[in-house]
Amino acid sequence: MADLISSIKTSLTQDDAVARTIQFFTKKGWHPHTQSQKKIVFTGRPPFPIISFILFLLTAPTIIGPIIFGLRIISKVGTKWHPKSSVLTITINPTSECTELNVEYPPHAKSKVNEFLEILPTL
């Protein structure tokens, strides 16, 4: 899946933008991976496919249900037993009159990113 990109210009200083970004996404379950004054990278896991798990429970008495569930999970997760980590990257560009934040994120994080962008003060 392709990553989505959003940007906003805010009246916050660069240091305040970094602090608010780290506070917000840490509270939402993302883990800071790398950090500098201009770029912050968070890692997180995609949500568990709960619908697939419910279908598995409903079809578990048959032989076909667990096979379909197993193939579906393997195709979504990959060959590892844990979900692939997703990466959320925030680039902070200070200018003379404002600070611009560019957010690159996976599709499943869209609601959290929109919530973050809404709480920032704009110009």
Secondary structure, 3 states (H helix, E strand, C coil): CCCEEEEEEECCCHHHHHHHHHHHHHHCCCEEEEECCCEEEEEECCCCCHHHHHHHHHHCCCCHHHHHHHHHHHHHHCCCCCCCCEEEEEEEEECCCCEEEEEEECHHHHHHHHHHHHHCCEC
